[in-house]
């Protein structure tokens, strides 16, 4: 088996028909052997029956597996274990791949013998987004585009997002699997579910081990944005949790502290509030919302350091 497409899903069986349908429309793959590995991450909806029905109706090889440990990292690791392919391609159930996606990734692996291939992720229907979501915030909705030119990535400043990443199987023997202490849990609607960082951690480990990364713009997918992701609460929670995670993973000594919190975090927190007030008064709440997200990030850092050191 040359390629395994791994899709992890939790209580979103309504997404699967459209996701799978786009996989059936791939071009230039007649000579490739490939499969779809659907990992049900402890769903309570009809995911199992929906997958079985689609597997019987569609002309592609779909295999179903159940992972009881909640969390995207655990589900991805289950997919890695069960997949038969040499190249493991990861997408989410809210991703719609374009027709040349599969072939372009495979050709890139063959041409460059790289460890990782990443492509573009474009968000669907950005014109319908609320006014406070500016284009420079699309990345928090999974958007990724490094331009029209294929090129090598360093794995630190440029690396694939999880909605469109492909990894050679040999990589997992080199650096291990995804860290199950990181990553989204459940649907990502609640504060304690909306943590990320597992992909950054994984690719940083690979980069330090000398791994090779390549960006292929022809591997384009579309990301279907869900209603709860267009709420301010989603963006603010995402940033607060990122601040908590930053503090948790910071092992520097930081000699100057107050209540276990490095003093520089207090300064950044105060500065972020001042900047928000200025932008709010000069350009209004919609424009200032991006700076409000920074306040929540530093507030998360304050919490993270406090609970870590007390």
C-alpha positions in Angstrom: 0.0 0.0 0.0 1.5 3.3 -1.0 -0.8 5.9 0.6 -3.1 6.0 3.7 -5.4 8.9 4.1 -6.1 9.3 7.9 -9.2 11.1 9.0 -10.0 11.5 12.7 -13.6 12.3 13.6 -15.6 13.0 16.8 -19.4 13.3 16.6 -19.3 14.9 13.2 -20.8 12.1 11.0 -22.7 14.7 9.1 -19.4 15.9 7.6 -18.2 12.5 6.3 -20.2 12.1 3.1 -19.0 15.3 1.5 -15.4 14.7 2.8 -15.3 11.2 1.3 -17.0 12.3 -1.9 -14.2 14.7 -2.7 -11.7 11.9 -2.2 -13.6 9.8 -4.9 -12.9 12.6 -7.4 -9.1 12.5 -7.4 -7.4 12.6 -10.8 -4.2 10.8 -12.0 -4.4 8.2 -9.3 -5.3 5.1 -11.3 -1.9 3.6 -10.8 -1.7 4.3 -7.0 -2.7 2.0 -4.2 -4.4 4.0 -1.5 -6.8 3.6 1.4 -8.9 5.8 3.7 -8.4 5.2 7.4 -11.3 6.7 9.4 -10.6 6.9 13.2 -13.7 7.3 15.3 -12.5 9.1 18.4 -15.1 7.8 20.9 -18.1 9.3 19.1 -21.6 9.0 20.4 -23.4 9.8 17.2 -23.8 7.6 14.1 -20.2 7.7 12.9 -19.8 3.9 12.8 -22.9 3.2 10.7 -22.4 6.2 8.4 -18.8 5.1 7.6 -20.0 1.5 6.9 -22.7 2.8 4.6 -20.4 5.1 2.7 -17.8 2.3 2.4 -20.3 0.1 0.7 -21.6 2.9 -1.6 -18.3 4.6 -2.7 -15.7 3.1 -4.9 -12.8 3.7 -2.6 -11.2 1.6 0.1 -12.4 2.8 3.5 -11.4 1.1 6.8 -13.0 2.1 10.1 -11.3 2.0 13.5 -12.4 3.1 17.0 -10.1 4.9 19.5 -11.6 5.2 23.0 -9.0 7.7 24.3 -10.4 11.1 23.8 -8.1 13.5 21.9 -6.9 14.3 18.4 -3.4 13.1 19.1 -4.5 9.8 20.4 -6.8 9.3 17.3 -4.0 10.2 14.9 -1.7 7.8 16.7 -4.3 5.1 16.2 -4.5 5.9 12.5 -0.7 5.6 12.3 -0.8 2.2 13.9 -3.5 0.8 11.6 -2.5 2.5 8.3 -0.9 0.2 5.7 0.7 3.0 3.6 4.2 4.2 3.2 2.9 7.8 3.0 0.4 8.9 5.6 -1.8 11.8 4.6 -3.8 13.6 7.3 -6.9 15.6 6.8 -9.9 16.5 9.0 -13.5 15.6 8.4 -14.3 19.2 7.6 -11.8 19.3 4.8 -12.7 19.1 1.1 -9.7 18.1 -1.1 -9.3 19.4 -4.6 -8.9 17.0 -7.6 -5.1 17.1 -7.9 -4.5 16.9 -4.1 -3.5 13.2 -3.8 -1.4 13.0 -7.0 0.5 16.2 -6.2 1.5 15.0 -2.8 2.6 11.6 -4.0 4.7 13.1 -6.9 6.4 15.5 -4.4 7.4 12.6 -2.1 8.8 10.7 -5.1 10.6 13.7 -6.6 12.3 15.0 -3.4 12.3 11.9 -1.1 11.3 14.3 1.7 9.9 13.4 5.1 6.9 15.7 5.1 4.8 17.4 2.4 2.4 20.2 3.2 -0.1 22.0 1.0 -2.4 25.0 1.0 -5.5 25.2 3.2 -8.1 27.9 2.2 -11.1 28.7 4.3 -14.5 28.4 2.6 -16.7 31.5 2.1 -14.6 34.2 3.9 -16.9 36.9 2.5 -19.6 35.7 5.0 -17.3 36.1 8.0 -18.1 38.7 10.7 -16.4 42.1 10.2 -14.1 41.6 13.2 -12.5 38.6 11.5 -9.8 40.2 9.4 -7.7 38.3 6.8 -4.7 38.3 9.1 -6.8 36.2 11.5 -7.7 33.4 9.0 -4.7 31.4 10.2 -6.6 30.8 13.5 -9.3 29.1 11.4 -6.8 26.8 9.7 -5.9 28.9 6.7 -2.4 28.3 5.3 -0.8 29.5 2.1 2.9 30.0 1.5 2.5 31.2 -2.0 2.4 29.7 -5.6 6.0 28.4 -5.7 6.9 24.9 -4.4 9.8 25.1 -1.9 11.6 23.5 1.0 10.3 24.4 4.5 12.4 24.4 7.7 9.9 22.8 10.0 10.2 25.6 12.5 9.0 28.8 10.8 7.2 27.0 8.0 5.5 23.6 8.6 2.1 22.1 7.5 -1.1 22.5 9.5 -2.9 19.4 10.6 -5.7 19.8 8.1 -3.4 19.1 5.2 -0.2 17.3 6.1 1.6 14.3 4.7 4.3 12.3 6.5 6.5 9.5 5.4 6.1 6.4 7.7 9.9 6.4 8.5 9.4 9.6 10.4 7.5 8.0 13.3 10.4 5.5 13.8 12.7 8.5 14.0 10.9 10.9 16.3 7.9 9.0 17.7 4.2 9.8 17.4 2.0 12.8 18.4 2.2 13.8 22.0 -1.2 12.9 23.6 -0.8 15.5 26.3 -1.2 18.1 23.5 -3.9 18.8 21.0 -7.7 19.3 20.8 -9.9 17.1 22.9 -13.5 16.4 21.9 -15.2 18.9 19.7 -13.1 21.9 20.7 -16.1 23.9 21.9 -15.2 24.0 25.7 -12.3 25.7 27.2 -10.6 22.5 28.4 -10.9 21.0 24.9 -9.5 23.8 22.8 -5.7 23.2 23.2 -3.4 22.9 20.3 0.4 22.6 19.9 0.8 18.9 19.0 1.7 19.6 15.3 4.2 22.3 16.3 5.8 20.0 18.8 6.0 17.1 16.4 7.5 19.0 13.5 10.0 20.8 15.8 11.2 17.4 17.0 11.6 16.3 13.4 13.4 19.4 12.3 15.9 19.0 15.2 16.4 15.4 14.0 17.3 16.7 10.5 14.0 16.0 8.8 13.2 17.4 5.4 10.0 19.3 4.6 8.5 20.4 1.3 5.6 22.8 0.4 3.5 21.8 -2.6 0.9 24.5 -3.4 -1.0 22.2 -5.9 -2.0 20.2 -2.8 -4.9 22.5 -2.1 -7.8 21.8 0.3 -10.8 23.8 1.4 -11.7 24.1 5.1 -15.4 24.2 6.0 -15.7 26.6 8.9 -18.2 25.6 11.6 -20.6 28.2 13.2 -18.9 28.0 16.7 -15.6 28.9 15.1 -17.0 32.3 14.0 -17.7 33.3 17.6 -15.5 35.7 19.5 -15.4 33.3 22.4 -13.6 30.7 20.1 -10.8 33.1 19.3 -10.4 34.3 22.9 -10.4 30.8 24.3 -7.9 29.7 21.7 -5.5 32.4 22.7 -6.0 32.0 26.5 -5.2 28.3 26.2 -2.2 29.1 24.0 -0.9 31.3 26.8 -1.4 28.6 29.4 0.4 26.0 27.1 3.3 28.4 26.6 3.8 28.8 30.4 3.4 25.1 30.9 6.2 24.3 28.4 8.5 27.1 29.5 11.4 25.6 31.5 13.6 28.7 31.6 14.7 29.8 35.1 13.2 33.3 35.2 14.8 34.6 38.4 12.6 37.7 38.7 9.1 36.4 39.7 6.0 37.4 41.6 3.7 34.7 42.8 5.6 32.3 40.6 5.0 34.4 37.5 7.9 36.0 35.6 7.7 39.8 35.9 7.9 40.3 32.1 4.5 38.7 31.7 2.9 41.3 33.9 4.4 44.0 31.8 3.2 42.4 28.5 -0.2 42.0 29.9 -0.5 45.7 30.9 0.9 46.8 27.5 -1.6 44.7 25.7 -4.5 46.3 27.6 -3.1 49.8 26.8 -2.8 48.9 23.1 -6.3 47.6 23.0 -7.8 50.7 24.6 -5.9 52.9 22.0 -7.1 50.8 19.1 -10.6 50.6 20.5 -10.9 54.4 20.7 -9.2 55.1 17.4 -10.6 52.4 15.1 -13.5 50.8 17.0 -14.1 47.4 18.6 -14.0 45.3 15.4 -10.6 46.5 14.5 -9.3 46.3 18.1 -10.5 42.7 18.6 -7.2 41.3 17.3 -5.4 43.1 20.1 -8.1 41.9 22.6 -7.0 38.3 21.6 -3.4 39.3 22.8 -4.8 40.3 26.2 -6.3 36.8 26.6 -3.0 35.2 25.5 -1.0 37.0 28.2 -3.9 36.4 30.7 -3.5 32.7 29.9 0.3 33.0 30.5 -0.4 34.5 33.9 -2.7 31.6 34.9 -0.3 29.0 33.4 2.7 30.2 35.4 0.8 30.7 38.6 -0.8 27.2 38.7 2.5 25.7 37.5 4.6 27.2 40.3 2.2 27.3 43.2 
